[in-house]
Amino acid sequence: MSGRGPGAMAMAGNMPPARAADFKGTMGRLVERFLRVRMLVWGVLSFGIVGTILTVVGPKILGRATDIVFTGYLSSRFPDGSTKAEVVAKLRADGDGKLASLVGSVDLQPGKGIDYTSLSWVLAGVLVLYVVAGLLTWFQGRVTTIVVQRTVADLRNDVETKINRLPLAYFDTHERGDVLSRTTNDIDNIAQSFQQTMSQLLTSILLVIGTLTMMLFISPLLSLIAVGTLPLAFLITRAVTKRSQPEFMKQWASTGRLNGHIEEVFTGHEVVKVFGRQQEAREVFDERNDALFQSAFKAQFISGVIQPVMMFVSNINYVLVAVIGGLRLASGSLSIGDVQAFIQYSRQFTQPLTQVAAMINLLQSGVASAERVFKLLDEPEEPADQADAPFPDPVRGRVVFEDVSFSYKPDEPLIEHLDLTAEPGQTVAIVGPTGAGKTTLTNLVLRFYDIQGGRITLDGVDISRMERGPLRENFGVVLQDTWLFKGTIRENIAYGAHRATEEQIIAAAEAAYVDHFVRTLPDGYDTVIDDEGTNVSAGQRQLLTIARAFLADPSILVLDEATSSVDTRTESLVQGAMEQLRSGRTSFVIAHRLSTIRDADHIVVMEDGHIVEQGTHDSLRAAGGAYERLYSAQFAGATT
């Protein structure tokens, strides 16, 4: 992009949000995504409901076992042959009214001991019950994993599709590291958060409902006491959540900004060292790292307050239930098994509430990340192609700019009322100072940006009506900034054409003068190029991209400083190959080295988005205008 392009725009989208996230809206969108696998979700619910019912019934049955032991023990203390009524009457006569009430509340059988047969059946039933509940919980966890991972996989797929549909302007106005953070860190955080919370949250909610039902069945009074602490817990959770949610948003926004800086510095590591900016880069890193530390600390600390406070409320609840339950036992209103079961239920009731409070931490973090990902998915896309889009067949390569106007920002016009015609097979060279709009011109032809005025036609058809994919397939582009992916040299060259044969790849390499240096490498065409292409020189990387363009065999060529990184000798060789490649094709050549475009059919001189001169090399020199000044500035040293 030119110096006046969108790269200079402020990165406002990476600043931490000033207000809390839309938790409900984002959570609703996530739920909709989970429901895409609704059969599995119903499986999770079914396993959770049945498993929770079995788990909830367990304490009540264990209370029955306690009653059998306690009743048997009491029965053994009284003589055989007497009745329960006689024992109670005797105890009252002896002044032991509390014990009499307790004995009256149980199924006393004087003279008989503990019924071990009944006790064995009860314990065996509890064992089977808990084993089945455990298996259902395991199945629930497994199905939950499938639901979460499938949902996240679909989300990744949607993000990948979205990125391919975003206009180039989006990437020019957003830090690459922040975009990467949204597509990697944030999505991973969503998976981790919901993997840990989804199943447990569902189980905890079901446990609360089931436990409350059993508590009401045993004792409405004790249930009222146990539930009486819920409003306090709810108010605490709400207050903490309200304060922690904005901090989670700041945490993940700060993560994106830090990743953006790290990616930028690592990519330009050599430049940073050459200009001695390590300390400055370190200071920026420290600043953003500290911002991430502060937001992460606040988010985790504030949300972490929930669990200890909930434990305190739970302990208060336990004390109240134990005291009042003991009094009810002494009065004979409840059996000892019911009191034991209720105390267990009260713990079982507050424990899932405490777990829910603890999971809010992870849940908020996951929702905050989801909001960042959804924000990416909600970005405006390139306008859709027309269903009946016309397309020239065959493509001859006549490109016409008719009164074209374009600007990256509405208040800063760049190209105004530009007219230019490139005839089929003609080489059009575009020259001018930095920021004149040369690269922007070729980006408009490729429809990376849509113009605001006028039109651009290819063989008489307005390109704004064409499908972008077929349009770009007819272009071969070699940029000044080379791009190679991690793979073999053969794969990088073959990127220019689908199903290219080995002979075609080698022929393209020979035409671009790549074959010789490739064969000097130990693995030849199987040499693996790393992510940044640092195991080959800058000139060799550029030659590989030229070979890729040779293999593509396009109808129209765009050469943006395509030989800027090669030496003079190689440049002269490549120029000869370029002449063969350009033969019969419309070519747009952007060049600062005017020696490389002397033989161009048409030379266009641009300044501030306007064409100030156009003609051949000789005619422009003879005119003594802008082109002559550029030419003289480059070759003045050679003529003295």
N, C-alpha and C positions, 0 to 999 in steps of 0.2 A: 504494500500500500504506500501511496505517496505520503509525504509529511503532513498533508492536509486531510488525510483519510481518517476513517473512524477510529484508527488505533490511538489517536490522540484524545479521544473522548474520556471523560471521567468514569472511573469504575464504581459508579454509585450503587450498582446492584449488589456489591459485595460488602456494604456496610451493615453492621448489626441492626436488626429491626428495632424501631423505637417503641413498639408496643408488643403485647403478648400475642402468641400465635392463635390462630383460629382452631382451637383444640377440637371442638365439636365437628366443625366442617371437615377437617383433615381426617379425624377418626371415622367419620361417616364414609369418606371416600375409600379409606382402607377396608372398612367392613364390606363395601360393595365389591372390592377386589377379592376378598376372602370368599365371598358368596359365589364367585365364578366357579368354585369347586364345591358347590353346596352339598353334594352327596357326601363328600368327605367331612364337611362341617357337621352335617347331621350325624355322621358316625362319631365324631368327637363328642357331640352333645349326648348321644345315646350312651356311649361308654361312660361318660361323666355322670349322667343321671343315675344309671344303674349302680355304678361303683359307689357313688355318694350315698345312695339309699342303703346299700349293704354296710357301708362304713358307719352311717348314722345309727342303724339298728344295733350295731355291735355293743355299745355301752349298756343299752337297755337289757340285752340278753345277759351280759356280764353281771348286771345288777341282780338278775334272777339267780345267777350262780352264787352271788354273795348272800342273797336271801336264803338259799338252800343251806349254806354253811352256817349262817347265823341262827336260822330257825332250828336246825339240827342241834347246834350247840346249846341253845336255850332248852330245847325239849329234853336233852340228856340230863339237865340239872333238876328236873322235876320227876317225882315218882311215877312209875308206870301204873296205869289204872285210873288215874285222875283225869278230869276233863279240863279243857282250857278255861271254862267258866269258873270251875272250882279254884284253879290256880290264881286267876285274876282276883277272885273274891278274897282268897287268903292273903294275897299281897296287899290288897287295900286294907284288910283288917290289921295287918302288921304295920300299917302306916307307910308303906312303900308305893305311893300312888303313881310316881313317874315310871317305875319299872312295870307296874300293873298296866299302865297305858301302853307301854312299849310291847309287853307280852300280848295285849289285846289286839295289837295291830298286825301280828304275824300269825301264820297258820301253825300254831303250836300243837304238837303231838307228844304229850308228856311221856317220858320213858324211852322214846325213840331217839336215836342219834342222827348223824348226818346221812342223808340218802345219796350214797356215792354213785349209784346207778344213774339217778337223775342228773347228778352233778357232771358225770362223765358225758352224758348225752348233750348237756348244755355246752360244756367246754368244747366238745367235738364240733358242735354246730357253729360255735364262734370261730373255731379254727378254719373250718371250711369257708365260712362267710368272709373272713379276712383274706384267705388265699384267693378266692374268686375276685374280691375287691381289688387286690393287688394286681391280678392279671388284667382286669379291666382298666386299671390305671396305666399299666404298661402299654396296652393297646391304644389307649387314649393319647399317651405321649407320642407313640409312633405315628399315629394318624395326624396328630398335630404337627409333627415335623414335616410330613408330606405336604400338608396344607400350607404351612408357612413357606417352605422352600419352593413349592410350585408358584405361589403368589409372588414371591420375590423374583423368581426366574421370569415370570411374565412381566413384572415391573422393569427388570433389566432389559428385556426385549423391547418394551415400549419406549424406554429411554434411548436405546440404540436406534430404533426407528425414528424417534423424535429428532435426534441429533442429525440424522441424514436429511431431515425435512426443514431444519432451521436455516434461515438465510445466513449468508456469510457475515452480515452486519452483526449478528448475535455474538459470534466468536471474536469479532473485532472490538466489541465493547465489553467483554467479560474476560477476566483472567483465566488462562487455561487451567491453572491449578485449582481454581474454585470450581470450574466445570468438572474436572476430574474428581474432585472431592465429592461432589453431588452424585456422580455416577458410580463411585466406588465406596468411599467411607460411609456416606449417608445410607446407601442401600444396604451395606453390610450391617450397619447399626440397626436398621429396621428389622433385618432378619434375626439378629441376635436378641433384640429387645422382645420381639413377639414370640420367638422361640422359647424364651424363658418365662414369659408372662401369660401367653394365651391359654395354655392348658391349666396352669396353676391358678390363673384368675378365674377361669370357669369353675374349676373344682372348689375354689374358696367360696365363690358366690353360692354354689349349690350346697356346700356344707353349711353355710350360714342359714339358708332357708330350711334345710332338713333338720339341722340341730335345733333351730327355733321351734319347729313343729313338735319335735320330741319333748322339748322343755315345757312347752305349753301343755302337752299331754300329761306330763308328770306333775307339774305344779304351776299354775298360772301366776301365783304370787311371786315365787322365785324367778319366774320368767320376766315379770315386770321389773324386778330389781336388776336382772342381768341386762335387759334391754335399756334400762334407764341411763346407762353410761354411753349409749350410742350417739345421742345428740352431741355430747362433748367431743367424742372421737370424730364425728362428721365435721364439726366446726373447725377442729384442729387441722384435719386433712385439707379442708377447703382453703383455709388461710395459707397453709404452707404451699399448696399447689399454685395458688394465685401468685405467690412471690417467686416460685422456682421456675415456672414455665418461661418467662422472658429470659431468664438466665440460661436455660437450655438452648433457646434460639440463638443467643449471643455466643454460646459455646461452639455451636456448629458453624455459625457464620465466621467466627474467629478461626476455626479449623480450616475453612476454605481459604481465608486470606493468608494464613500461614503456609498452607500447601502451595498457594500461588507463588508466594515469594521463594520458597524452597525450589520449586520447579524452575522458576526463572533464573535463579542464581546457579543452580546445577547445570542448566542448559548453557548458560554463558559463563561457565567457570573460568575459562581461559581469559576471557575479556575482563572479568572481575580482577584477576590476578595481574594482568598486564597493566591495568590502570590503577593498581594499588587500592582497590575499593573493598578489600576484605573486611576492614574495620567497619566501614559504612554498612556493608551487607550484614555484618554481625549485629550491628546496632538495630537495624530494621528487624532482623530475626528476633533479637531479644525483646524488642517492643511488642511484636505480634505474639511471640511466645508467652510473654507476661500477660498480654490481654487474654490469651486462651487460658492461662493458668487462673487468672482472676475469675473469669466467667465460669470455668469448669468447677473451681473451688466453691463458688457461691451456689451453683446449681446443685452440686452433690451435697454440700453442707446443709443447705436449706431443706432439701428433700429428705436428707438423712435424719432430720429432727423427728420425722413422723414416727419411725419405728420405736425409739425409746419412750416417746410420749404415749404411744399406743400400749406399750408394755406396762407403763405405769397405770393407765386406765384399766388394763386387764387385771392387774394385781389388786386394785381396789375392788373390782367386780368380784374377784375370787374370795376376798375376805368377807364381803357382805353375804355372798351365797353360802359360804361355810358356816358363818355364825347363825344366820337365820335358818338354814337347813338343819343345823344341829338342834335348834329350838323346836322345829317342826317334828324332828325325829323323837325328841324327848316327850313331846305331847302326844305322840302316836299318830300324827296326821300323815306321816310318811314312813315308809319302811327304810331300813338302812341301805338296802339295795337301790332304792329310788334316790336317796340322798347321794350315794356314791355315783350313780349314773348321772345325776344332775350336775354334780361338781365336775365330772368328766365332760359333760356337755358344755358347761360354762367355759371350761378351758378350750374345748373344741369350737366353741362359738366365737371366742375372742381371738383365738389363734389365726383363723383365716382372715379376720379383719386386720390383724397385725400384718399378715402376709400381703394382703391387698395394699395396705399403706406402704409397705416396703417396695412392692412392685410398681407403685406409682412413679417412683424414681426412673426405672427403666422404661416404663410406658411413655412418660413425658419425653424422655430422650428420643425414643423411637418415633413418636408423633412429630417432634420438632424436625427430625431428619426427613420424615415423610413430607412435611410441608415444603422443605427445600426442594425435594425431588419433584413434587407436584407443581411447584413454581416453574421448574424447568419444563415440565410437560405442558404447562399452560402458556408458554411463550408463543407469540404469533409465528406461524409457519410461513414458508414461501407460498404465495397464492397458488391454488390448485390449477393444474393444466386443464385446458379445454378438452372435453370428451371427444369432439370431432376436430382436433387440432390439425390444420393443414401442414404439409411438409413437402418441400421440393424433391422430386425424384426423377433423375438423379441430381445430386448436389453438384452444381457447377462451381460455386464459390464466389459469387458476386455479392459483396457486402456493401450496403449503402447506409450512411448516417444522414438522416434528414431532419435538420433543425433540432438536434438533440440537446436537451438540457438535463443536468443532473447535479445533485448536491448530497453530501452525506448528512448535513444539517440544514434544516429549512432556512435558517438565517445566514448561511455561509455558502453561497453559490460557488460551484467549482467549474462545471462545464455549461456554457450557455450558447444556444443557437449554433451548434456545430454541424457542419456539412462535410461529408467525406465519402468518396467512392473508391472501392477496391475491386477492380475487374478480375474475372477468373484467371488464375495463373499468375497474377501480378504480385510482386513483392513490394509491400508498403512499409517503409521504415518510419518509425515515430521517434523523434529526438526532441530534446529540450531539457531545461534545468530540472533539478529535483523538485517535486511538488507541482509540476506542470499539469499532471493528469494523464500521463502516458499509460501507466498500468491500469488506471481506472477505465480508460478507453477499452482495453481488451477485456476487462471484467464485465463491462456492459455487453460486449458481443457474446460472451459466454453466459449471460443472464445470471451472474452472481449477484448483481443488483439490477433492479428495474428502473428505467429512466422516468423522469417526471414530466418531460415534454418531448415532442417530436416522435420519431420512430426509427428503428433499425430493421433493415430487411435483409434476408438471405435469399438470393435468387427471386426477388420480388415479393417474398412472403414475410410479413411482420413477425419477427422472432418472439414478440410478446404473446403471439397466438400459438406458438409451437410448444411441444412438450420439451422440457428441459433435458431429459435423458437422451433422446435421439439427437437433439441439437448438439449437445456436448460430445456425443460419440463421433461427430464429424470433425472435431478439433483435436489437434495434437499440441500439447502445451509443454514447453520447457522453461522452467522458472529459474531466476537467479538463486533463490533459496532452494537447494536441492532437498528432496524428500526420498529416503529409502527406508523400507521396513526391515524388520529382523527376519532374515531369510537368506537363501543362497543368491549369488549373483545371477544365476539362471532365472530364479523366480522373480527377482527385481526387474530384469529386462522383460520377461514374459508378462509382466503386469500391464504392458501396453497392448496386449492382444490376447483374446481368449483362445485356448487350444492351439497356441503357437507350437510349431514343430521345432526340433533341435536345430535343423538346418536354417530355419527362419531366424531363430535366436542368434545363431553364430553369424549369419549374414548381416543382421542388424548391428551386432557388436563390431564386426569388421568395418562396416560403413562408418561407424562412429569412432573408429580407432581405439576400441576397447579390447578387442581380442588379444592383442599382443601382451598388454600388462596382465590380463586375466590368466593367460597361460603361464605366466611367470610365477603365479601364486601356487603354493603347495597343492591345494585342492582344486585349482582351476575354477571352472564354473560352479563347482559345489562349495566354494568358499562361502562361509556364513558371515554376513554383514551384521554387526551388532545394532542395537536400537538407534544409535546416533550416527552410524556409519563411520565411526572413528578409526576403524582398522583399514580404511582406504583414505587417500588424500582428498582434499576438497576438489581438485581438478578431476580426479578419477571418479568421484561421486557425480560430478556434473556430466562427464562423458557417459556414465551409465544412464542418466536420465535422458540424454540425447539418443542413446541406443534404444531406449524405451519408446521414444517418439518415432524413431525410424521403423520399429516393429509395428507400431499402431497404424502406419500407412494412412494418415488422415486426409480429409479433403481440404482442410484449412489448418495452417500452422500458426501458433503464437509462440514467438521466441522472445522471452523477456530476459535480456542480458544473458543469453544462453551460453556464452563462452567467456563470461567474466572471470571464472576461476581457473582457466587453463592457460598454459604458457603460450608465448607468442608463436613458437614453432607448431605446437599442437593446434593452435587456433587457425593457422593458415591451412593445415590439413583438414580440420573440421569444416572450415569455410567452403572448401571444395566439395566435401560431402554434403554440406547444407544446400549448396547450389543444386546438386542432384536431387536432394529431397524436396526442394522447393519447386522443382521443375513440374509445371502443369498444375501447381497448387497455389491457391491464394495464401499469402504469408504476411503476417504482421510481425515486424521485427522491432523491438524496443532496444535501443542501443545508446550507450554513452561513448563508446569508442567509434568515432565517425569513420574510421578506416574500414570498419567491417560492413558498412552499408553504402559504400561508394557505388556499387553496381545495382542498387535497388531501383526498381522501375519508378517508384514514386516515393519521395521523402516529404514527410509532414513535420513541420517545426511547431511545437506547442509552447505556449507561455500562459500561465494562469488560467488554464482550461480553455484557451482559445487557440485556433490555428492561425498563426501569424504569417507563415509562409508554406508553400508547397511547390514541389517540382522535382527535377532531377538534380543530381549532385552538381553537374556543371552549370546548369541554369541558376541554381541557388547561390553558388559561389560567385557567379558573374553578377548577380543582383546586389551583392555586397550588404545584405541585411543580417538578420539574426543568425542564420545558418553560417554565414561567412565569419561572424564573430565567434561562434562556437568552434568552428574549424580552426581559425587562426589561434584561438586560445590553446587548443590541444597541440598544434603542430608548430607553434612559434619557436619552441626550443629546438626543433629539428631543423629549422631553416636558418638558424643563426650560426 
